[in-house]
Amino acid sequence: QVQLVESGGGLVQAGASLKLSCAASGRTFSSYVMGWFRQAPGKEREFVAAISGSGSSTVYADSVKGRFTISRDNAKNTVYLQMNSLKPEDTAVYYCASGNRAYVVLKEYAYVYWGQGTQVTVSS
């Protein structure tokens, strides 16, 4: 059984940093793309960032490019999202997800396992 458990969310002021973690179990972690998505109140879930199984390729949403960094430690079965220069519009529930292929992909349909989400709130 595949499990994804996010942690690291919280309440911060604009301009601060947070680092989210997602611990995975139940499948060969390094074989699959990992992604971060977010859902703000009243909005649809949106793509944030993804990293290939090997960690050699990453892709970001334009809204977070240059501020967020996705990384993974395949020895620890963990993916991270370092979020710097946070803005109030980054407020959302952040989800990690595990895909069904090794290369980076942005579309939700490619992600088959999801965590429960962690709340990130950025005050102005």
N, C-alpha and C positions, 0 to 999 in steps of 0.2 A: 504494500500500500504506500503510495507516494504521499509525502507530507511536506508542506512548505510552511515555515513559521517565521513571520516577520517580527522585528523588534527595532527599537530605536526612535520611534516617533515621539512627539511631544509638542509643547507650546513654547515658541520662541518669538523674539522680536524680529522685525524686518532687519535684514543685513546679517543675521546670525547664520550659523551652520548647524547641520545635523547629519548624522551618518546612520542610514538604515541598513539593517542586516536581514538576510533571509537564509535560514538553515534548511537544507533539503535532505530528505531521506527517502529510500524506497526505489531508487533507480540509479543507473550509472550516470552520475551527475555530469561528468565531463563530456558526455556524448551529446548534450542537448543545449540549445540556446536558452538563456535566462533573460527575462524581461521584467521591467518595472512599468506599471500602469498606475494611474490615479483617477479618482472620481471626486469631484467637488460637489457640494450640495446643489441639487437641481440640474446637474449636468451629466452628460454621458461619460462613461469611462474613456480615458484617452491614453495613448501610448506616451511613455516618458523616455525610456532607454532600453537597449538590449545589448547583450554580449554573446558572442559565439561560444560554442562548447569549449574550444581551446583557449578562449580569451583574447585571441589575436584581432578580432574585429568587434567594433562597437558602432552603435548608431544612436542618435539622440533626436528628440523632438526639437524643433527650432526654438521653442519657448524656454528650453533649459540649456541649450548648447552654450558652452563656456562657463556655466555655473555648476552643473551637475557632472559627476563622474561615476560611471558604473565600472565595477571590477569584480573579479571572482577569485576564490581560492579553492581550486579543485581538490586539494588535499583535505580541506575542511568542509567540503560540500556546502559552501556558503557563497552567496552573492551579496555585494554591497552597493549602496547608492550614497555617495558623498554629495551632500547638497550645500552649496555655499551661496552667499549673497541672497538669502531667501527673501521672497516677496510675499505680500499678503495673498496674491493670486496663486501662490503655490499651495495654499491651504486645501487639503483634500485627504481622503483616505488613500493610502498608497498600498498597492498590491504587488507582490512578486508572482511570477508565473514561469512555468517550465514548458518549453515548446516540444514539438514532435520532430524537430530536425536540428542539425548541428549549426547551421549558418544563421546569421542574424535575420530577423524578420520583424516587421512592425505590426502586422495584422493580428488581431485578437484570435482569429480562427486557428492560428498556428500554435496557440498555447493551450495545452490540455489540462494542466494542473495549476491550481491557484491557491495562494495563501488566504488567510482570513482578513488581512489588511491591518494597517497601523495608521493611526490618525496623526497627521501633521497639521498644526495650526500656527500660522504666522500672523502676529499682531502688528499693526502699523504704529 
